[in-house]
């Protein structure tokens, strides 16, 4: 368990089903209103059944994590367990996996009131498919790293809390943005026609978020005077997410190919923050089945960072990637193929027969 609290770090590592390697005395006691913890489970493939993290004390109450890895189950389950028998706890928590790029992915978040029975477990019975752990390279060296973030919330009368009220307000903001893209918001002053789909928007928002739109509205251009622009090179679904980001700094979950289209849209209209979001999202969608396609996409679009990440991913899972039909797509790109092989060699994951097969 890696625990980050105000600059401190505590490491607790699960080595096997029955033996725990602890680098600091248990129980760990944490203070403050929020905390991030990482649970490192080594030799994951040797586990079957239920695994429990060590206990920690946070805000004066005891907690632990529970992982269910039964081989016959399609999904791995993950829960946070409130061990305290005496105190009610109102907690916002999230459970996620740390991937090879040190990003949090497959995040499950919730707000719960733990009743203080000592038996309260909340989380996800279908946290992640077992096959995804391998296909997405989430077992680095047969090690699974789980992140748990917790924040205490104030209990209020009638079962409601301050932060929950804030959540409701946040939802209203998002509903307001949905109104923009569903043509229901008032005071719009510009229309975007995207392949027959109309989006009513505000010039001031577009200008503030995009240098391209700002220049369009500053100068005496046809679009500026007519208050209409026609866009034929973007899918309406993707453009909807582009607008969502301009208004709310967030996008809905997309496929990696749609993220790629969104990246091109962000590049065209000069929204660098969205480009970074898309690049990171594509990276977190890497799997053995799409790694070559993402590598080729990064190569074609000169995305150096994404190209490096795709090479690293392939080098970590050479057998799985080489067994896919996508591997054959590298053959017309000898330099790229050589870069793949060299990345494998640097990590020590290349097999001699693979190098001989490509005369490298």
Order of alpha helices (4+ residues) and beta strands (2+ residues): beta-beta-beta-beta-beta-beta-beta-beta-beta-beta-beta-beta-alpha-beta-alpha-beta-beta-alpha-alpha-alpha-beta-alpha-alpha-alpha-alpha-alpha-alpha-alpha-alpha
